[in-house]
Amino acid sequence: MKILQLSDTHNRHRLLSRLPAADVIVHCGDFTDNGTEKEVLDFLNWFIELPYPHKIFVTGNHDLCLWDADGIEDLPPDVHFLQDSGCEINGIRFFGLAYNHPETLIPDAVDVLITHEPPVMILDNSSGIHWGNVPLRKRIFETHPRYHLYGHAHESYGITKEQGIVFSNGALMNNKFQLCYQPRLLILSD
């Protein structure tokens, strides 16, 4: 399965062109700047029209108007808003944890965990500050998902592997809010 990861596009999603083919596109939050309904609708109109068989997104700290949403009405069946919930695609179990929600909601059986926040001390440094979440790190190493996809720490775009878990910070912007990184294509193998 090919997964295309995006994060932290902050209303600049329409500047992304020539995105590579994938089975699933995942946005790890902060698709807006101010979290207004208008910004969310612009993102959703763009996201829904992307030519991917499956589309997944979670909220970030900027996506305020969706923080407490239980769902979004009238989303097409190929678009999954994972707000403390999961879905299974071709046998791969995805789970999305909403921004600032308790890590205890992460189930034991997950292949791909999607959050906005990073775990502390793993691709979480930006502006000299570690933005990672301590309880999230603890829960990840308890549950051992195969992949953890996130963003938030703009200066820590990258990928690493620890204790058999692939950690991918897909934040596409630098701290000046300029798109400067490429969406990451991940290939999940058996």
C-alpha positions as CSV (number, residue, x, y, z in Angstrom):
1,M,0.0,0.0,0.0
2,K,1.3,3.5,-0.9
3,I,0.4,6.3,1.5
4,L,1.0,10.0,0.7
5,Q,1.5,12.0,3.9
6,L,0.8,15.7,4.2
7,S,0.7,17.9,7.3
8,D,0.8,21.6,8.2
9,T,-0.3,23.1,4.9
10,H,-2.0,26.1,6.6
11,N,-4.3,27.1,3.8
12,R,-1.6,26.6,1.1
13,H,-3.0,23.2,0.0
14,R,-3.9,24.5,-3.4
15,L,-0.2,25.3,-4.1
16,L,0.5,21.6,-4.0
17,S,0.7,20.3,-7.5
18,R,1.8,17.1,-9.2
19,L,1.2,15.0,-6.2
20,P,2.4,11.4,-6.7
21,A,0.0,8.5,-7.0
22,A,-0.9,6.6,-3.9
23,D,-3.6,4.3,-2.5
24,V,-4.3,6.6,0.5
25,I,-3.6,10.3,1.1
26,V,-3.3,11.3,4.8
27,H,-3.3,14.9,6.1
28,C,-2.1,15.1,9.7
29,G,-3.7,18.4,10.6
30,D,-3.2,22.1,10.5
31,F,-4.8,22.4,7.1
32,T,-6.1,25.9,8.2
33,D,-4.5,29.0,9.7
34,N,-7.3,30.3,11.9
35,G,-9.6,27.3,12.1
36,T,-12.6,29.0,10.5
37,E,-15.5,27.2,8.9
38,K,-14.6,28.9,5.6
39,E,-11.0,27.6,5.7
40,V,-12.2,24.1,6.5
41,L,-14.7,24.1,3.6
42,D,-12.0,25.3,1.2
43,F,-9.7,22.5,2.3
44,L,-12.5,19.9,2.2
45,N,-13.5,20.9,-1.3
46,W,-9.9,20.5,-2.5
47,F,-9.3,17.3,-0.5
48,I,-12.5,15.6,-1.7
49,E,-11.6,16.2,-5.4
50,L,-8.1,14.7,-5.1
51,P,-7.8,11.5,-7.3
52,Y,-7.0,9.1,-4.5
53,P,-9.1,6.0,-3.7
54,H,-9.0,6.8,0.1
55,K,-8.5,10.1,1.9
56,I,-7.9,10.5,5.7
57,F,-7.4,13.6,7.8
58,V,-7.2,14.6,11.5
59,T,-7.3,18.0,13.2
60,G,-4.4,20.0,14.3
61,N,-4.0,22.9,16.8
62,H,-5.0,25.5,14.1
63,D,-8.2,23.6,13.0
64,L,-10.3,25.1,15.8
65,C,-13.8,24.7,14.5
66,L,-13.4,20.9,14.2
67,W,-11.8,20.2,17.6
68,D,-14.9,18.9,19.2
69,A,-16.7,17.7,16.1
70,D,-18.2,14.2,16.3
71,G,-18.1,14.0,12.5
72,I,-18.7,15.9,9.3
73,E,-22.0,15.5,7.5
74,D,-22.1,14.4,3.9
75,L,-18.5,13.4,3.4
76,P,-18.1,10.9,0.5
77,P,-17.5,7.3,1.6
78,D,-13.8,7.5,0.5
79,V,-13.1,10.4,2.8
80,H,-12.4,9.5,6.5
81,F,-12.4,12.2,9.2
82,L,-10.7,10.3,12.0
83,Q,-11.6,12.1,15.2
84,D,-10.6,9.5,17.9
85,S,-11.7,6.8,15.5
86,G,-10.4,4.4,13.0
87,C,-11.0,2.7,9.6
88,E,-9.6,-0.3,7.8
89,I,-8.4,-0.1,4.2
90,N,-7.3,-3.3,2.5
91,G,-6.6,-4.9,5.8
92,I,-4.5,-2.0,7.1
93,R,-5.9,-0.5,10.4
94,F,-5.7,3.3,10.6
95,F,-6.5,5.3,13.8
96,G,-6.7,9.1,14.1
97,L,-6.3,10.8,17.4
98,A,-7.8,14.3,17.5
99,Y,-5.5,17.2,18.6
100,N,-5.1,17.4,22.4
101,H,-7.3,14.4,23.1
102,P,-6.2,11.7,25.6
103,E,-3.7,9.1,24.3
104,T,-5.6,6.4,26.2
105,L,-8.1,6.4,23.3
106,I,-5.5,4.8,21.0
107,P,-6.4,1.1,20.7
108,D,-3.9,-1.7,20.9
109,A,-4.4,-3.0,17.4
110,V,-3.3,-0.2,15.0
111,D,-1.1,-0.4,11.9
112,V,-1.0,3.3,11.1
113,L,-1.5,5.9,13.9
114,I,-2.2,9.4,12.7
115,T,-1.9,12.4,15.1
116,H,-1.0,16.0,14.8
117,E,1.4,16.1,17.7
118,P,4.7,14.3,17.7
119,P,5.8,12.0,20.5
120,V,8.4,13.8,22.7
121,M,12.0,13.6,21.5
122,I,11.1,12.0,18.1
123,L,11.2,14.6,15.3
124,D,9.6,17.1,17.5
125,N,12.1,20.0,17.7
126,S,11.2,23.4,16.2
127,S,12.6,26.8,17.2
128,G,14.7,25.1,19.8
129,I,11.7,23.7,21.6
130,H,10.6,20.0,21.9
131,W,6.9,20.2,21.0
132,G,6.3,16.5,21.5
133,N,3.8,14.8,23.9
134,V,5.1,12.6,26.7
135,P,2.0,10.5,27.3
136,L,1.7,10.0,23.5
137,R,5.2,8.6,23.3
138,K,4.5,6.2,26.2
139,R,1.2,5.0,24.6
140,I,2.9,4.5,21.2
141,F,5.6,2.2,22.7
142,E,2.8,0.3,24.5
143,T,0.8,-0.3,21.4
144,H,3.5,-0.5,18.8
145,P,1.8,0.7,15.6
146,R,3.8,0.0,12.5
147,Y,3.8,3.7,11.5
148,H,3.1,6.9,13.3
149,L,2.3,9.8,11.0
150,Y,2.2,13.4,12.4
151,G,3.4,17.0,11.9
152,H,3.2,20.1,14.1
153,A,7.0,20.6,14.6
154,H,7.8,22.4,11.3
155,E,11.5,22.2,11.6
156,S,11.6,18.5,12.2
157,Y,10.3,17.2,8.9
158,G,11.8,13.8,8.5
159,I,11.5,10.1,9.0
160,T,13.1,7.7,11.5
161,K,12.6,4.3,13.0
162,E,12.7,3.3,16.7
163,Q,11.9,0.0,18.3
164,G,10.5,-1.2,15.0
165,I,8.1,1.8,14.6
166,V,8.4,4.2,11.6
167,F,8.0,7.8,12.8
168,S,7.2,10.3,10.0
169,N,6.9,14.0,10.6
170,G,5.3,15.3,7.4
171,A,5.1,19.1,8.2
172,L,5.4,20.7,4.8
173,M,6.2,24.3,6.0
174,N,9.1,25.9,7.8
175,N,8.6,28.3,10.7
176,K,8.1,31.2,8.3
177,F,5.0,29.4,6.9
178,Q,6.6,28.8,3.5
179,L,6.0,25.5,1.8
180,C,9.4,24.0,1.6
181,Y,9.2,20.2,1.9
182,Q,7.7,17.6,-0.3
183,P,4.7,15.4,0.6
184,R,6.2,12.0,1.7
185,L,5.3,8.8,-0.1
186,L,5.4,5.8,2.2
187,I,5.2,2.2,1.0
188,L,3.8,-0.2,3.6
189,S,5.1,-3.7,3.2
190,D,4.0,-6.9,4.9
